[in-house]
Amino acid sequence: MAWKEEAVGELILLLQSLSLQVDSTDTWRWKLETSHVFSVRSAYTVLTSESIAAPTVAVTTPWHKQVPLKVVLFA
């Protein structure tokens, strides 16, 4: 439970630095592309790159399944 409280504290710090603008519309921007448009290629590149400093979840590859082989074959 302590990690949740820490995460909430970090979120509050992030939100305090934001300023809302009434006269502009909300948009989604993908920061990994210069066009700011999402692409599967850029997401895959980030997931498979070794330059990620400290991943929050230990994943060997994005396609790694923690499911028994019997279940995968049955599915």
C-alpha positions, 0 to 999 in steps of 0.5 A, a space after each residue: 500500500 505504501 507504493 500506491 501512496 507514493 504513486 499518488 504523491 508523484 501524480 499530484 506533483 505532476 498535476 500541480 505543474 499543469 495549467 489548463 487552457 479554456 480556449 484550446 481543444 484537447 488532443 492526444 500527442 504521441 511523443 515518440 514520433 516527430 509527427 506526434 501520430 501513433 505508429 505501431 513501429 514506434 511503440 514496438 521500437 520502444 518496447 524492444 529497445 535496450 535503452 530503457 533505463 528502468 522498466 517498471 515491469 520486467 519483460 523479456 520481449 513484448 510477446 512473452 506469455 506467462 501462460 503454460 504451453 498447453 493453454 497457449 496451444 489450446 487457445 
